[in-house]
Every structure is written in C-alpha cells, then in structure tokens.
Amino acid sequence: MPDRTGWLFDLYTDPRDGLVLWLLEEGDERTTPHRLTQSFPVTFYAAGPDASLRQAWIWLSDQGVRLERTERTDLFLAAPRVVMAVTVPNAFTQPRLFARLSQAFPALEYFDADLPVSLRHAARFGTFPLGRVCVTVDDRQAVQAITPLDSPWEIDPCLPPLHALRLEPDCDPAHAEPQFLLVGCAGRQYRFSLDPPRPLLLNLAALLRRHAPDLLLTAWGDTWLLPRLLEMSRGAHIPLPLNRDVGRGVLRKPQRSYFAYGQVVYRGAQVQLFGRWHLDIYNTVMYHDYGLDGVLESSRVTGLPAQQTARCSPGTGISAMQIVTALRQGVLVPWRKQQAELPKSALDLLYADQGGLVYQPIPGLHRDVAEIDFISMYPSIMRRFNISPETVNCSGEGQRVPETNLYVRPDPPGLVPLTLAPLLDKRIALKHRIAKLPNWHPRRALYKAQAAAHKWLLVTCFGYLGYQNARFGRIEAHQAVTAWSRECLLRAKEAVEDAGGKVLHLYVDGLWVQLPGAAEKEAFTPLLEEITRRSGLPIALDGIYRWVAFLPSRGDERISVANRYFGASQDGTLKVRGIEARRGDTPPFIARVQMEMLAILAHGEHPGDYLERQIHLLREGKIPVQDLLVRQRLSREISHYRVPSPAARAAMQLEQAGKHLRPGQCVRFLHTLGKPGVWAWDRPEPFNPATLDLARYRTLLLRAAETVLAPFGMQVAPQISFRLPVGRATPQDNWVSQLIQVL
C-alpha cells in the first residue's frame, strides 16, 4: 500500500464513501489534489433512566448500529457515568439517525451527538485543516492509516501554495444590477458580460477546468453571484464545475438573523463547495480584520473547515477547540447545556457579579503617558488559576477567589485551561516575534494576521464561560475570572503608586500611567517586572504617548467616559477609541477629516486651515456623494418601529422598491432636505445631489472637529474660526504650545 504525503485540504461526509478527504500532494510545479475515502464510524451516547434506555435500545436494534453499555467521564460528576453507546458505521447517516432518536426519546440526555465530523477526525487522528499528513491508501484510494506530520501550534509551518480564482460583479448588487463579471486568475484579468449567459458559462467553466483553483474568492458570492450563476447554468443546461468533487452539488444555507452580545446580527445565505473552498469577503465575520491568512490560521487551530471558519463567530471557534479537547480527554460533550447556576444569596451575587474594573479617567490632555496592558488577561487568568466550569465550587475546596465565596480547585488542569494553554503560548510567541521584526519584513503582516485570529478566539473564550448555551459554560467560572481581574488590576495600580507614578485610567485589563521623568520604554521595565511579580500574569508596555486626551461626556463635561480617548505615540502613530472616526455610522468623509486633523495635531501643527478647506469643499458640492453615506444597522423588522429612525425610513423606501431588509442588515442612506429627510442609497431611482442636506453634514463635521480640538483648549466658533474658551490657559502658559501654535 503506497504512502502519500501532503496537506489535508478538505474533509466531509459522503452517503456512499462515508468520509471524503482531499489531499494536496506536492508536485514539481504545484500541488495535485487527490480524492481519498475513509471508513469512519461515529459514536454518540445516551443517558437516562434504565427503562427509557431499554426502550431506546430496542428502537435502535434494527437500525444497523452497534450498541453497548459503557462508562464515560462527565465533566460535572465525580464518578463515571453509565451511558448507552451508539456506533453508526457511516458518519453521513448519523445526524439523521440522531434527529429521529432525539424526537422519539426527548427525555434522554445525549452526548457527542451533533459534533462536526472534522472535530471528530481531529480528536481521533490529530489532523486539522492544512495540516501536513502522511496517508497510507489501498488500490481503491481508501485510507488505511493517517499520520500527522506537523502541529497547529508551529509558528512557521510549511503550508501549500493555494491557487485562487477571484470572482466579483462590476458593482454592488444591492445598489444596482451588475452587467459584467470580473474574473482574476493566474495574474490575468477577464471581463465577461452577464448577458447572454451562454458565453459567460462556457468561458468560466473553461477557466475552472484549466486552472483547477483550490479557492474561489468572491464578492457577494454567497448572497448574489453564485446563486445567479447556478440559476443561469440550469437555465442554459451548461454544467458549471464549481465543485472539485463532481459527484456532489453545492451546499446552500439560508440567511438568518439572531441576537448576540446586545445587538441583532444578520448572516447572509451561504454557498459552500466540496473539494474546493468558497469564501465570500462580504459574508464573513472577521475577514476584514485579519484577511485570508487569519482565516487559515483560525481554521488550523480550531479544527473547523476554512469555509465554516470564515463565516462563523470566534465563539464557535473556541467552542470547537473545547470539543476537541474533551474528545481527546474522553469527556462527554453534552448536546445541550445542563448546568444551572449555583444557589446564591443576594449579597453573594452582589459581590460575585461585578464585572471588570473600570476607573473614570482623568479628563483632559496628558503628556508622556504609558499604556500598560496585561497580555490576554482573562485567558491568562483562566490558565494561571485553573478556572474552568468543573473546577469552580462553593464548598471551600481549593483557592478562594478574592471578594467572593467561590473557590477554585488547583489541580488537575481543567478543560478550559487545557484548551487555552497552547493558543496562549503561540500568541505570546508571535507577539515577541512581531516586536523584533522591522516594519518592512514580509512575515510581519502574516504574524499580525495570525495573532489577530488568536486574539478574537481568546477574547471570546471568556464570554463563553457565561454564555447560556455554551456546552461547557458556567456563570461561576465567569465571575471568578472577573474577580481575579479586578484583584490583579488593583495590584498593578498599587505597584504604580508605590513607584511614585500616577494612574490616569484603568480599563478592565490595562492602565494608563505617568512616571516622573519617564519618557522612554527602558524607564518602565522595573515597573513591569514588579507588576508581573505581584499579579502573576504577563504584562507588556503597549506604547508611550507623547500626548493622550481622555474625553468627557457630551452631556456633562465634568464626567469622563471610560473608553473614549485619542493619543499620539512617540513615533507619530495615532490610537483612537470611541470617537466619530471609530463609529460605523459616521460618513467616510467626516471620519477621514477627523483622522487627518489628529494627524496634523500629532505633527504639532494647527488643523484650522485644513478644516476650513474641507468645509468649503462640502459647501461647493465637491465631496463625492458616496463619502457622505450613513450606514446603520436595523434592530428589528420595519413594521415594528413605532417612531421610525432615519435608517428605518430609508428601509421603508427600499421596501417600496421591492428590496426587503431583515433585522441585523445595514441600510445606507443620505441626509436630504425636506421630508422624509433621508434617501436610501440602494433605491433604483437616480439621486439628485441638489437635495443633500449640507447643513446637517456641516453640523456633523463640526461636532467631530470639536471632539478633536476641545482637549487642546480650542473651540469651533459658528463662523468656523478658532478661539480659546474663556477662563482657559493660553498656549503660552501650557506645554501644548510646544505642539501647536493656536493663533
């Protein structure tokens, strides 16, 4: 039996072959894809009263499955649990069989029942997407043995050269009907007319067969392009080989809206392929944050296929990692969460459920401010103090959590710390490498994308501890993490004050501090070492600001806002939080002007002339209309708005034009004169620029300018002149004069 060495590219169930694996084998010029099959029985478990299990046993006895009575580890029970093991010979038929069983016997508890096949394979064989493997196959290309040759935790793994074909229409389908299809492949660009369809389909099919891409990277491919191409293919009776697996059709999933993290989220319809990947850059979760490199890294560490990883939330990714850890440890994975919150008195709840520590910052402009951040604070706390759903208790066993009646068992390591440890180590290693590489180094962007993928997984793992539907969630573990975070942050504050410094702001996992005479990184090294010693957590100097401004509330300037600030670092780069430029509903023109004003301030110059020029361009109608678009998310169905917001009024206009928007979708509109005061950008009628409400945009622009200028002691007068407020210090009396000459 010959061995093949290559990268595991795709893995999915098949009604005839059980499990299909696509292996990219390295050749002389490029990777060669091979379709392999593997026998892969799947086992799930049921528990409950003996009488109910006996009836389920009888029901399953003629379903072609293997049944046995066994014991398995339940994470929340001290003793092993007696369960009925149901082994299905074909992984493809298991979900359907389980659905029928759970409907017939809803009172039973089920485990390992609805797990993705890629996670089962990862737990059993140590495989993962794009992992290098050695495969032994027989004459029928059936896998007899598979051995992983690398690990998802390697910093510089050997990856296959993926070949992509890019597809996008010539315009946004939501705005206008596209006329052409733009195709990019192997360094060449093609432009095909969408009408008539026959030449388009023949040319596209020829490109797919000639180049055999591993990846289709599309714009609006899920929601418009691929469904349109498939419809054209059926109508013209011309097969379009989107799949590499010719025996399978495409997998289509419907659109949906759901509520998560305090907002309504919309996920568009999906089109996924077999043997080839399809990624829609406009229907992904984090693609625009870390790109394709981040998607591939997230897929490798979570074990989920790249097509799924790109479209699912980081919470799904961290849940997948916990599932793989549980399967490898022989721990039952519950179908539905079963753990309820432990009983607490009102006083216990008051002490336990306080969240992260936040200080109101000292408002105003500050010089030579260091930002110190704990590295992945919450995941580091889970690992350092062994916080996991099964290790937290109220019985007094283990180490007491500060300011609570909770205790944490120190050993053995819990499921969550076991899951997070390698991810934390890899992210810290990447951060160290990034710090040592110059900005021009080609691997720097790759490392930053990978670290960003890790960041979102680690951030979400804390939220999943308290998520009501998390398989391994428990609110007490969530509360223990926040309690330790408050304690560690207070210890860090005390270390700063003992060193003679001043704490300007505390926010959950970071501090903004001033040390007398300290303006260089080396001056903060002893403080960092002391904070690490007192807290037991890794900490890093995020940067030193030449100046930073903490902004007050718009309603009361005496009250500061915790996460609303901006500052200029020593190398001139800007960091902004909570201001207009960071808001998704700010028109691009206003966001750009605000950031440019900050850049001018960072160079020690006055931004007044620049602002006046931009207002003049706005008044003269020289700003592109697209740069004035407001983008807002719908929080409910249009009919449910009692007092329609501007976004709702724009959505109503689209509804009249036959374009229905669901909750969670964004609507783009312009502010216009008269009623209804908005113009939906995606209406089919042409827009008249003369109807723009320029006064409204001017007001929004001046408000954004005021945000930037106010901390420097300047205000925007109605005539767009700049003056100092009465009673404020003059530039000659303030160190700000070293940065700006005001008048």
N, C-alpha and C positions, 0 to 999 in steps of 0.2 A: 504494500500500500504506500503510494508516494506521499511525501510531505510537501505542503505549500506554505510559504511564508509571505505575509503581507499584513494589511491593515483591515480590521473589521469595520466595514463601511455601513452596512445596514443589516437589520435583523427584524423579522416579523413572522407571524404565524401564517400557515397556509392550510387550506382544507384538505389537500391531498398529501403534501410532504411533511406536515407537522410544523417544522421550523425551517425558514429560509435564511441563509446567511450570504451576504455579498462580501467577497474578499477582494481587495485591491492589491494585486500582486505586482511587485516592482519589476519592470522590464527594462529594455535598453533605452527606450525613448520616453515612455510614460507608463503609468500603472495600467494593468489589464484587469478588468472586473471579471470575477468568476461567481456564478450562482451555485451555491452549495446547499445541501439539505442536511437536517439533523433530527434524529429521533429525540423528542424532548417531552417526556411525561411530566405532568403538572399535578402537584398535591395541594389540596386545601383541607381545612379542618372544621369540624363542627363540635360544639359542646352544649350540654344542657341536661335536663332530667333523663334518666335511663329509659323511661318509657317513650319519650319523644325521639331519642336517638335510635331506639329499636325500630320505631316506625319509619324513620328516615333511612335506616339500613335496608329495610325491606323494600322501600321505594327505589333505592339506588341499585339493588341487587341485579336488576335486569337492564341496567344502563351501560353495560360494557366497561365498568370501572372496577378497580381493585379497592377493597375495603379492609381496614384493620383497626383494632383498638390499640391506642398507644398513649404515651405521656409526653407532654411538651411543656416548655417553660412559659409561664405567663408572667409578664414583667411586674405585675402588681400583686402577685400571690407568692407567699413564701414557699409553698410546696408545688411540685409539678402538677399539671392539670391533665386529667384524663379526657381524651378527645377521640373523635372518630376521624380517621384519616381517609380521604377520598382521593385516589390517584387516577387521573384521567390520562389515557395514553396519548391523546392528541391535544396539544396546547390550544389549537384553534377552536375545539368544541367545548373547552372548559368554561368560558364565560357564559355561554348559552345554557349549559347544564346547571351552573350555579344559579343563574337567574330563575330557572324553573324550580330548583330545590328551595331557594330562599322564599319564593312565593308560596310553595306548598307547606313549608315549615317556618313561618316567620318568627316563632318564639325561640328558636335555637340561636346560639351565638356562633358566628362564623369568623374564621381566621385565615389569613393568606389567600383570600378568595378572589380579590379583584386587583391583583398586582400586575403591572406591565411586564410583559414577557422579557423585556430587556433587563429589568431588575432581577428577575429570577435567574436569568442566564449569568448576570454579573456575580450574583451571590454564589452560584454553583461552580462556575469555572474561572472567576476572576477577570472576566472580559469587560470591555467598555467601548463606546464608540471611538473609532480611530485609534484603538489600541493595537499595537503590533502583536501578532499571534503566529504560532506555528500550528498548522492544521494537518491532520492525517486523514486522507479520504480514500474511499474504495473506488472501484471502477464506475460506479453509478454516481460519483461525486457526492456521496453521503459521508458526513463527518463521523469518523470513528474516535478521534481524540483531538482536543484543542488545548494548547498551552499558551498562556500569556507570556510575552517577551518584554513587556515594559509595564510601568505603573502610571496611574493618573497623577501621581504626586511628583513625577520628574519635572524639573524646571525647564530643561531644554530637550523635550522628546523629539524623536525622529518622526515627522509627520509626512503623509503622502502629498504629492503635488495635485491638489484638486483642480479640475478643469470646469470652469463655469461658463454658462451661456446666459447673457442678460437680455431680458425682455421688458419693454415698457411701452405704453401708448404715448402718443405725441402730446397729450395733455391729460389733466386730471379728469377722469370720467365723471366725477361728481359735479364738475363745473361745466363741462361741455362734452359733446360726443366726439371721441377720438376718430381721426381719419387715417392714421398711419400706425404701424407697429415698428418700433425701433429695436433692432437686434444687434448685440455685440458679442463677438466670439473670436478667439484666437487673434486678437489685435485688429480685427476688421469690423466695420460698422455697416449694417444693412438697414434699408428703409423700405418697408413693404406697405402697399395700400391695403386697407381692411376690406375694401370693396372693389372688385368682386372677390369672394373668398377663395376660389379655386387656386389661382396663382400663389396666394399667400400660404395656403396649406401645403401645397406641393413644395414650395421653397423652404418653409420652416421644417417640414418632415425631412427634406434632404439634408439640412444643416444638422438636425438632431442625429441622423444616422451617420453622417460624415464625421462629426466631431465627438459624438458619444459623450456629452458632458456629464460630469458627476453631479453638478448643481445647476438648477435653474434659479437665478436670482432675478426676481421680478419687482415691478412697481404696480401695485393694485392687482397683483396676480390672483390672490385669494378671492377678492370681492368683485372683480370685474373681468380681468384679462383671460385667465384660464377657463372660467365658465363660458365666456364668449367664444373662445377658440374651440372648446369641446362642442358647443352648440353648432358652430359652423361646420365642424368635422362631421357631425351626424347628418346635418342637412345636405352636405355635398358628397357624403359617402366616401370620404377620403380619410383613412386612418391617420391619426396623429400620434406618433410614438413618444408620448410624454414619459411613460414608464420605461424603465430599463427591463423590468420583468414583464414580458409581453403577455403573459397569461393572466395578468391582474388589471382591473380597472383602477381608476383613481379613487382615493378615499376622500369623501366630502363630509364636512361637519358644518352644522348650521350656525348662524350668528346667535349671540346671546348677550343679555345684559344682566349684571349681578351687582350686589352691594358689597364693597370691601374697603376696609380702612377709612370709613367715614365718607365714601363717595361712591357714586354709581359708575361702574366700569363697563365698557362695551367691547366685545370681542367680535370681530367680523367673521363671516363664514370662512372656512378653511378648505384648501385643496392640497392634499398630501399624496406623494407618489411612492412607488415601490421600486427599490433598486436604484433610485435616483432621488436626490433631495430637491425640494422646492421651498424657497424662503421668500416671502413677500416682505419687503423692507417697510411697508406701511401697515402691516398687520402683525407686528412683532411687539414684544413687551420692552426689551432693553436693547434692541439692535442699535438704535441711535445713540446709546450711551457707550457701548463698547464694541460695536461692529461685529463683523464675521469672526474675527479672532476670539472675541469674548464669547460668542455663541458656541464655538467649537470647544473652548476651554470649559464652559459650563456643562456641555454635553459629556465631556470626558470625566469630569469629577462627579457628576450626578448619576451617570449611567443611563440617562434618558436619550433617545434618538435626537439628532440635531433638529429635525423638523418639529418635534414636540418642544424641545428646549427653547427654541426661538419664540414660540407662541405662548408658552406658559409662564406663570409668575415665578419669581425666585422662591416663593413659599413652596410651590410644587417641587422645585429642585431640592430644597433642603429636606422635604418630606421623603423624596426618593432616596436620598442618602441615608436617612434614618432607617428606611425599609431594608436597604441592602445590609446595613449593619445588623439589624435584627435578624434577618435571614441567616447571616453568617454565624450569629451567636446562638442560633436555634431558638429564638424568641418568637412567640406567636404575634403576628401582625393583625390587630383587630380590623374587622370590616367596618365597623362603626365605633366611634369613641364611646367608652363605657364608664370612664372615671368621673365621678361628681366631685364638686368642691367639698373639702372637709368642713365640718361644722365650726363656726366661729362666732364669738360674741361681737357685738357692735364695736367694743373697744379694741378687740383683736383686729378686726377689719380696718379700723381707723389707723392703727399702727402699721399694719402689713401692706396695705394697698395705697401707697403714697406716690408711686412712680419715680421717675428720675429727679435728681436735684437740679433746680434752676434758680439762679440768683438774678435779680434785676440788675442789668449792667449800669454802670455809672455813665449817664448820657453825656454826650459831647465829644470833642476831639481830643485824642490822646497820642502822645509821641512815644516811639521806641517800645512797642508792646509786643510781647512774645505770646504766640498761641501754642499751648501745650495740650496735646491730645493723647489719651490712652489709646493704644493700638488695639482695635477691635475689642473695646472694653467689655461689652456684655458677653460675647463668646469666650473671652479670656476669663471672665468670672466663672462661667459655667465649667470651664476646664479646671481652673485653679482650685475652686471649692467643690468640684464634683457635683454640680447641680443638675439634676435630671428628674423627671417625674417620679421615678421609683426610689430616689434617694432622699427626697424631702418628706419629713414627717412632723407630727406634733407631739410625739411620745417622749421626747427628751433624749433620743438616741443620736449621737454624733455631735457635731459642732453647732453651736447656737448661731442663728442668723441675727445680726445686730438689729435692735429695736423691734424684734418680732418674737412670737412664740413658736417659730419654726426652727427645725434642726435639720442638718444635712449629714447623711452617713458618709464618712470619708472614703470608704472602700467597700467593695471593689469599684472600679470605674463604671459610671452609669452609661446608659445608651447614648445620651446626648453628648457628653464629653468624648466618648469613643468616636463618635461621628465627626465632631468638630476638630479634633486634635490634628489630623494630617492637613486639613484645609487651612487651619490657622498657621501651621508651620510653613506651608507653601506660600501663603500670602505674605508672611513676615519676610521670608527669604526673597520673594520678588521685590518687596519694598526696599530691602537692603541693596539689591542689585540696581534698582532704578536710581537710588540715591548716588551710586558710584558711577553711573553711565553719563556721559555728556549728552546734551540735548540732541546732537546730530546723529547719535548712534542708532542704527537701524532696528535694533532689538528693543529699544526703549519704548516705542509705541506698542509693540507686541506685549511686553511685560505690563504696561499700564492697562491695556485692554483685559488681560488675564486677571490682574489684581482687582479691576473694577467688577468683573464677574464674581470673584470671590467675595468682594465687599457686599454685594447685594444678597448673596446667599447667607453670609454671616449676619447681616442686619436682620434678615427675615427670620432666622432661627430663633431669635429672642421672642418675636411676636407669636411664633407658632407654639411656644410654650404655653401661652394663654389663649390660643385660638380655640373656639368652642368645638370645632370639627376636626382638630388635629388628632391623628391616631395616637400619638404619644405626648399629648398636651396635658398640662395640669396647672391650674392657676397658682397653686402654692409655689411651684418652681419659678414661675414668672415673678411672683412677689419676692422670692428670695434673691433673685438676680438684681432687682431694683434696689432692694435693701442694701446689698453689698456695694452696689454702685454708689449709693449715697455715702456710705461709710468711706469708701476709697477716695471719693472726691473731697470729702471733708479732711481726710488725712493729707491729701495733696495741698489743700488750702492752708492747713496748719504749717506744712513744710515751707511754703512760700513766705508766710508771715514770720516764721522763725528765722528765715534767711534775710529778713529786713525788707522784703518785697511787698507789693500791693496787688491785691486781686481785684481786677476791674469787672470781671464777669465769670460766672460758672454756668455751663450749659451741658448737663447730662454726662458727657464724657470728656469735656475739655475745659481749659482755663485760659483766660487772657490776663497776663500778669506784667508788672513792671518791676525791675530790679534796679536799685540805684547804680548808676554808672554802667549798666549793662546794655550794650547795643550790638554785640556780636554773639554768634552761636556758642563759641567756646565759654563765654561767661555763664551760660546756663547749664553747662554739663554737671557741676556739683549738685545743682537743684534737681535735675532729672534723676540723678543717681539716688538722691535722698527720697524722692517721691516713690521710686521703684522699691526701695528698701522698706518704706513704711506701708505701701499698699500691696506689694507682692505682684503687681501687674506691670507689663511692659508699657513704656510711655515714650513719646517722641516729641521733639520740637518741630511743630508743623511749619513754623516760619516766624520771622520777626517783621513787624510792620513799622515802616517809617512813621506812619500815622494811621490811626483807625478811628472811625466815627461810629459811636453807638447812638442810634436814632430814638427819639421819643415817640410816644403815641401821637397820632394826629388829633385825637380828641383832647388830650391834656399833655402838654409838653413837659410837665413835671414828672410824668410816668414814662419809664423807658420800656422798650419792647425787647423781649429776650433774644429773638432770632432775626433782628433787623439791623444790619450794620454794613459798612463797607470800609475797605482799607487798602493801602498801597504797601506792598512789601519792599524790601531793600533793593530788589532787582527791577522794581517798577511794575511787576505784575499786580493785577487787581484781584480782590476777593470780595464778592458781594453776596448778601443774603437778605431776602425779604423785601427788596426794593422793587420798583416797577419793572426794571430790566429782567428780573427773575420770574415775573408773573407770566403765565401762559396766555392771559387775555390782554396783554399790552401790545398795541400795534408795533410791528417791527421798526417803523421809523422812530417812534418815541423811545423804544428800548435802545436803539442804536445811538441816538443823540445822548441819552443819559450815560451810556458807557463811554462815549467819546469825551464827554465833559469830565468824567472821572479820570480818563487817561490824560487829559490836559492838566488837571489838578495834580496828578501823580508826577508830572514833569515840572511842577512849580510854576505853571502859567495860569493866566486868568481865562476862564471859558466864556466870558461875556460876549465877545465878538463872534465867537463860533455859534452861540445860541441865537444871537440876533440874525445871523445869516440863515440859519435853519428855519426860523420863523418867517423870514422873508420868502424863502423858497416855498414854504407851506402856503403863505398868503397868495403867492403868484401861481399856485397850482402846478408847481414843478416837482412835487413829490409823487412818485408812481402810486397809483391807486392801490396796488397790491400791498404796498408798505403801510397802508393805513387800515388794513383789515383787522378786525377784532375777532378773536377766536375764543368761544366759550362753550362749555360742556352743558348739555341738557341733563337735569337731575331727575326728570320724570316725564311721563307722557305729556304731550302738548295740551290735551284736554284737561289735565289735572292742575294746570296753572290757574289760580284764582285771579292774580294780578300779573299778567304776562310780563316777563322781563324782556329786555331788548333781544336776548337770544331766543326766547320763546316766540316773540313777534316775528323774528326772521325765520324761525322754523315753520311758523304758520304760512308764511309766504311760499316756502318750499312745498308745504303740504298742498297748497292750491295749485302748484305746478306739477303735482304728481310725484314728488320726491318726499318719501316718509322717512323721518329720522327717529331712531329709538333712543331711550334713555341711555346716557353714557356717551353718545356720539357728540361730536363737536360741530357747531354751526359757525360759519364765517359770515360776517356782515360789516357794513359800513354805516357810520352815523350820518344821517341825512337831515335836511331841513323839512319842517312840517311833520305831519303825521303819515305813517306810524313812527317816524324817526329813525328807521333802520332800512337797509336794503340788503337782502340776502344775496351774498356773492354768487351762489350757485343757481340763481334764477336763470331761466333760458333767455330772458329779455336782456338787451344791452343796457349797460349802466350809463347814466348821464352824469359826468363829473361835475356839472354845474350845480347839482343838488347836494353836494358834500357840505356837511355842517363844519366848516373850517373853524368856527369859533369854539366848537366843542373840542376839536383836536388841539387847538391852541391852548385851551384850558388844561387838557390832559398833559400837554408838553410842559407847560409852566409848572404844573404840580410836580412832575418828575424832576424838573430843574431845581425846584425849591428843595426837594429831598436831598439833592447833592450839595447845594450851596449853603443851606441853613447851618450845618455844623461849623462852617468856616466863618460864621458871623455875617453872612450876606443874605439878602432877601431880594426876590424878584419883584420890582415895582410894576404896577399895571402898564406903564409905558415901556416895559422891557429894559429899564435901566436898573442898575445895581447899587444898593446902598446898604450901609450898616444899620442894624436896629439901634434905636435909642437906648442908651444905657449899657451897650456892649463895648468891650475893649476895642480900641483901634488896632489896626495891623501893627503899628509901631510899638504897641505895648505887648504884643503877643508873638510867640515863636512862629505863628502861622505866616508872619510877614516874610520869613525865610523861604516860604514855599510859593506865596502868591503876592503880587503887588496889586492891591484891590482897586485903587483909583489912580 
